[in-house]
Structure formats: C-alpha cells, structure tokens
Amino acid sequence: MFREESVWIKNALQKLKPVAGKNAVANIGSSTEHFRKVIQPHIHHNIIATLEAEGWEVFNVDLKQEPGVDLVADVTKPHFAEPFKDRFALTICTNLLEHVEDINLVVQNLVAITKPGGHILITVPYKYRIHLDPIDNGLRPTPQEIYQLFAQAGDHILDAHIISISDKSYYRIRPSRFPLWGYRERVAYYLGKRHKTSGILFSIKK
C-alpha cells in the first residue's frame, strides 16, 4: 500500500462513526503485524491505530497463520463467509481484487460478511504495472467501475477518488541488462506519469 493511499483511507473513514455493538472491522488480506508495523508502518499508523483509537474493533484477516492475523481464512474460497456472515460493520479490502482469479466470488464474500447498512472500503491499482502476487488479473478500474462490481448490494457512495502517488521513493531504479531500461519508472515520474490507485467507500443496502 502506498503511503498516500493510506492517508486517503484514513480521511475517508473519518466519515464513519462506530455504533455500540456494531463496531467490528474486517481487514481482509491484512498480512502480518510485522508487515503492517515495520515494512509498511503507515498501514498501522494511518488506518489500524486510527480506527482503534476511535472505538472500532479491528480483526485482521489473512490466509497466513502468522502473528498479527486474528482470523485465518481465505476470501477466495466459496465457503469463506459462512462463519462471518453479517458480522462486520466495516469491511476493508485493499490491493487484493487484482490478485484473485474469481473477482465476483470475492465480491460476494465481502458483501456477505458485512452487516446490512454497513460499509465496504476498496482500493485497487488504477495506473500501475503488472505485479504478480501470485497472479495479476489485470483489473485496473475507476472507482465507479469498482462500485459496479457491487451494484446489487451497493447503496450509497460516501467517498470515491483516484489517488495520484507523488512520493518519488515509489518510482524505483531497477537493475537491467539494457541501458537505461531500469530507469523507466523514474523517467516516467519526471515526465509527470504517476502511479494511481482507485479508492471507494460505500454503504450496502439494509
């Protein structure tokens, strides 16, 4: 996750307030505590810690049974949602939909675990290179195109934005056997071509 992406998420989530008894959050594809606090500390600082400080109870969900994973489950599986149906007031799924084979199944699972009247926050790359983890299905939607994936369940968009990444550290110089080829991301940066991420926060029908 880009730092600027985490700032947009933090600001978008300010539009929500936890309600007593309805404050559980599912952070889908959370990875480990080490990843969130050390490798990409902006995830914890801007998102997890902010939610917890405002009274939300965050459950980190991942298929890896590692420290910092509260619920071990695979969102790409058909029966993923059965133990968690209508459990979460807020479901967060960032930078994951481009890495799954069956996008519609994952969408159905995200809706199924979210309480009626709850909210879902999604981010997906909009302008970014193919990156295998372990696959990249090529999904590069606008926020409105993300919302269309949830069209049957979506109720109201609270925030939708294409986040342009201006931090130069994300435009890497990579080793290459070809002259200057490894500088293409940095050259693109100076030419004004930015990585971009689509983000959307919306409510689902009651």
C-alpha positions as CSV (number, residue, x, y, z in Angstrom):
1,M,0.0,0.0,0.0
2,F,1.3,3.5,-0.9
3,R,1.6,6.0,2.0
4,E,-0.6,8.5,0.1
5,E,-3.2,5.7,-0.3
6,S,-3.3,5.1,3.5
7,V,-3.8,8.8,4.1
8,W,-6.8,8.8,1.7
9,I,-8.2,5.8,3.6
10,K,-7.8,7.5,6.9
11,N,-9.6,10.6,5.7
12,A,-12.4,8.6,4.0
13,L,-13.0,6.6,7.2
14,Q,-13.5,9.8,9.2
15,K,-16.9,9.9,7.6
16,L,-17.9,6.9,9.7
17,K,-18.5,6.6,13.4
18,P,-18.7,3.3,15.3
19,V,-22.0,2.4,16.9
20,A,-22.2,0.5,20.2
21,G,-22.4,-3.2,19.4
22,K,-21.7,-2.6,15.7
23,N,-18.1,-1.6,15.5
24,A,-16.3,-4.7,14.2
25,V,-14.0,-4.2,11.2
26,A,-12.7,-6.9,8.9
27,N,-9.3,-6.0,7.4
28,I,-9.2,-8.5,4.5
29,G,-5.8,-9.6,3.3
30,S,-4.2,-7.9,6.2
31,S,-0.9,-9.7,6.1
32,T,1.2,-9.9,9.3
33,E,1.7,-7.5,12.2
34,H,5.4,-7.2,11.1
35,F,4.3,-6.1,7.6
36,R,1.8,-3.6,8.9
37,K,4.0,-2.1,11.6
38,V,7.6,-2.4,10.2
39,I,7.6,-2.9,6.4
40,Q,4.7,-0.6,5.8
41,P,4.1,1.2,9.1
42,H,1.8,3.8,7.5
43,I,-0.9,1.0,7.4
44,H,-0.9,0.7,11.1
45,H,-0.4,4.3,11.9
46,N,-3.0,5.8,9.5
47,I,-5.6,3.0,9.4
48,I,-5.5,0.4,12.2
49,A,-4.4,2.6,15.1
50,T,-6.7,5.4,14.0
51,L,-9.7,3.1,13.8
52,E,-8.9,1.5,17.2
53,A,-8.5,5.0,18.8
54,E,-12.0,5.9,17.6
55,G,-13.6,2.8,19.1
56,W,-13.5,0.3,16.3
57,E,-12.5,-3.3,16.9
58,V,-10.3,-4.4,14.0
59,F,-10.0,-8.1,13.0
60,N,-7.1,-8.7,10.7
61,V,-8.0,-11.5,8.3
62,D,-5.5,-13.4,6.2
63,L,-4.8,-16.9,4.9
64,K,-1.4,-16.9,6.7
65,Q,-1.4,-18.2,10.2
66,E,1.2,-15.6,11.5
67,P,1.5,-13.1,14.4
68,G,-1.0,-10.3,13.9
69,V,-3.5,-12.4,12.0
70,D,-6.7,-12.6,14.1
71,L,-8.8,-14.7,11.7
72,V,-7.2,-17.2,9.4
73,A,-9.4,-17.5,6.3
74,D,-9.2,-17.4,2.5
75,V,-11.5,-14.8,0.9
76,T,-11.2,-16.6,-2.4
77,K,-12.9,-19.7,-1.2
78,P,-16.7,-20.4,-1.7
79,H,-17.4,-21.0,2.0
80,F,-15.2,-18.2,3.4
81,A,-18.2,-16.1,4.5
82,E,-20.1,-18.8,6.4
83,P,-18.5,-18.3,9.9
84,F,-18.6,-14.5,9.5
85,K,-22.0,-13.7,7.8
86,D,-23.3,-10.2,8.6
87,R,-20.6,-9.9,11.3
88,F,-18.7,-6.7,10.4
89,A,-19.9,-3.1,10.3
90,L,-17.0,-2.2,8.1
91,T,-15.0,-4.3,5.7
92,I,-11.7,-3.1,4.2
93,C,-10.1,-4.8,1.2
94,T,-7.1,-3.0,-0.2
95,N,-5.0,-4.0,-3.2
96,L,-6.4,-7.5,-3.4
97,L,-9.0,-7.7,-6.1
98,E,-6.3,-7.6,-8.8
99,H,-4.7,-10.7,-7.4
100,V,-7.6,-13.1,-7.5
101,E,-9.0,-15.5,-10.1
102,D,-12.7,-15.1,-9.4
103,I,-13.4,-11.5,-8.7
104,N,-17.1,-12.0,-8.4
105,L,-16.8,-14.7,-5.7
106,V,-14.6,-12.4,-3.6
107,V,-17.1,-9.5,-4.1
108,Q,-19.9,-11.8,-2.9
109,N,-17.8,-12.9,0.1
110,L,-17.1,-9.3,1.1
111,V,-20.8,-8.4,0.9
112,A,-21.8,-11.5,2.9
113,I,-19.6,-10.7,5.9
114,T,-20.7,-7.0,6.0
115,K,-23.8,-6.1,8.1
116,P,-26.8,-4.7,6.2
117,G,-26.3,-1.0,6.4
118,G,-22.6,-1.4,6.9
119,H,-19.8,-0.1,4.8
120,I,-17.1,-1.5,2.5
121,L,-13.9,0.2,1.5
122,I,-12.0,-1.0,-1.5
123,T,-8.7,0.1,-3.2
124,V,-7.3,-1.3,-6.4
125,P,-4.5,0.0,-8.7
126,Y,-5.7,2.2,-11.5
127,K,-2.4,3.0,-13.2
128,Y,0.3,0.6,-12.2
129,R,2.4,-2.1,-13.7
130,I,1.5,-5.8,-13.7
131,H,2.8,-7.3,-10.4
132,L,2.3,-11.0,-9.6
133,D,1.2,-12.0,-6.1
134,P,1.0,-14.8,-7.2
135,I,-1.2,-13.6,-10.1
136,D,-2.3,-10.2,-11.5
137,N,-5.6,-10.5,-13.4
138,G,-5.2,-7.0,-15.0
139,L,-8.0,-5.3,-13.1
140,R,-7.4,-1.6,-13.2
141,P,-10.8,0.0,-12.5
142,T,-12.0,3.5,-11.8
143,P,-13.8,3.9,-8.5
144,Q,-17.2,3.8,-10.4
145,E,-16.1,0.5,-12.0
146,I,-15.3,-0.9,-8.6
147,Y,-18.8,0.2,-7.4
148,Q,-20.4,-1.6,-10.4
149,L,-18.9,-4.9,-9.1
150,F,-21.0,-4.4,-6.0
151,A,-24.0,-3.0,-7.9
152,Q,-26.6,-5.4,-6.5
153,A,-25.5,-4.7,-2.9
154,G,-24.3,-1.1,-3.0
155,D,-26.5,1.6,-1.5
156,H,-24.6,4.9,-1.2
157,I,-21.1,6.2,-2.1
158,L,-19.5,8.2,0.7
159,D,-16.2,8.8,-1.0
160,A,-14.6,7.9,-4.3
161,H,-11.2,9.1,-5.5
162,I,-8.3,8.3,-7.8
163,I,-5.2,8.7,-5.7
164,S,-2.2,10.0,-7.5
165,I,1.1,8.9,-6.0
166,S,3.6,11.7,-5.9
167,D,6.2,10.2,-3.5
168,K,9.3,9.7,-5.6
169,S,10.5,6.8,-3.5
170,Y,7.9,4.6,-5.2
171,Y,9.4,5.2,-8.6
172,R,12.3,2.8,-8.4
173,I,15.5,2.4,-10.4
174,R,15.7,-1.3,-11.2
175,P,18.7,-3.5,-12.3
176,S,18.6,-4.1,-16.0
177,R,20.9,-5.6,-18.7
178,F,19.6,-3.0,-21.1
179,P,20.9,0.6,-21.0
180,L,18.6,3.0,-19.1
181,W,15.7,0.4,-19.1
182,G,15.9,0.2,-15.3
183,Y,15.3,3.9,-15.1
184,R,11.9,3.9,-16.9
185,E,9.8,4.4,-13.7
186,R,11.9,7.3,-12.6
187,V,11.9,8.9,-16.0
188,A,8.1,8.4,-16.1
189,Y,7.9,10.2,-12.8
190,Y,9.8,13.2,-14.1
191,L,7.5,13.2,-17.2
192,G,4.5,13.5,-14.9
193,K,3.3,10.0,-15.2
194,R,2.2,8.9,-11.8
195,H,1.1,5.6,-10.2
196,K,-2.6,5.9,-9.4
197,T,-4.9,3.9,-7.1
198,S,-8.7,3.9,-7.2
199,G,-10.4,4.1,-3.8
200,I,-14.1,3.9,-2.9
201,L,-16.1,3.8,0.4
202,F,-19.7,2.9,0.2
203,S,-22.6,1.6,2.2
204,I,-24.5,-1.6,1.4
205,K,-28.3,-2.0,1.5
206,K,-30.1,-2.5,4.7
